[in-house]
Amino acid sequence: LEFFEAAMRQDSRDPRPYSYIINVQESLGELEKAEHFVKEAFKNFGGNERIYLRMAQLAIKLRKWDEAFDSAQQVLELNPYSEEAKDIMKQAQPRVFGRGAGGKAQGGSGQPIKFNI
């Protein structure tokens, strides 16, 4: 890990050390650390399909359903044919929006929620 961190400090424009350290952290079960480095890669290289997909995959493992859904949605905007992003959205959507009849995600009315107090 120290080798990859040193490589990132030496040349912050090289995406390879980020990719390696994310994989190592994930393999070690350090999902929060892996997520941190994905976000660092996003800051340095901007959003692209690969980074958004990694964000979505880690968010699913961390049970951050809204982040998983949003990241997968970003992937689909860049590549509408991404089966991985579609699968992540199918997993996250019911947890973000709730379930309607038949187990399908339920959409809102588009109207603000009113509380009777």
N, C-alpha and C positions, 0 to 999 in steps of 0.2 A: 504494500500500500504506500509506503514511504517513497518508493521509486516512482510511482504514478503521480503522487503529489508533487514531487520534485520536478517531474516532467511538465506538469501543468504550470508550475511557477516559472519554469525556464521558457516555455513557449505556450502562452495561453491561447494561441490561435490554432493549435493542433487539437482536433477533437478526439484523437485516439486514446490519450490517457484518461479522458473523461469516460469514454465507453468502457475501458477496462476496469476502472475503479468502480463504476456503477455495477458491472457484472460481479466483481469480487464481493462488494458489500452485500449485494443481493444473495449471493451464494452463502455468505456467512450468516444470513438472516438479519442483517443490519439494514432493514428496509428504510428506516428514517434517514440513515446516512446516505443510502443509495438515492433516496428522493432528494436530499440536499444537493448531491452532485448533478442530478438531472436538472434541477433548477439553476445551478451554476452554469451548466452547459447551455441552458436556454438563454441566460443573461449574456453569455459570451458569443453565441452563434445564432441567436434568434430562433424563432419557431420554425420547425420543419416537420415533415411527417414522422420521421424517426423519433425525434425528441418528444413530440406529442404522444406518440404511441407508447414510449417508455413511461411517460408520466401517467398515462391511463392504466398501464399494466401494474405499476407500483401502487397507484391509488386503489385499485381493486384489491390487491393484497393487504393494503392498510385499512380497507373498508371505508375509504373516503369516497363514497358513492357519487357525490356531486362533482368532485374533481375528476373522477374517472369518466363520468358522463360528458363533462365539458371538454376534456382532453380528447376523448374519442370523437366528439363532434367536430373538433378542430381537424383531426385526421381526415374525417370524411369530407370536409370542405376542400382539403387539399387533394384527396384521392377518394372519390365516391365509391370506388370498387374495393376498398380495404375490408376484407372479411374479418380480420382481427378487431378492427374498430367497431364493426357491426355487432360482433359477439359481445364486446365489452359494453356497448350501449344496451344490448338486450339484458345483460346482467344488472347493470346499474339503474336502468330506467324505472323499474318497479320500486326500487328502494328510494329513489329521488322523488318520484311523483305519486307513489302509492299504487295500489291495485284496484281495478274496477271489477265488474262482473266477468267471470271466466278467467281471472288471473291476469288480464291485460292491464297495461298501464292506463291510468285514468287521467284524462286531461281536465284542466280547469275551465271555468266559464269565461275567463278573461276579465271578470269583474272583481273589484277589490273585495276582500273578506270583510263582512260587517259583524261586529260583536254587539250583542244586546247587553249593556251593562246597567 
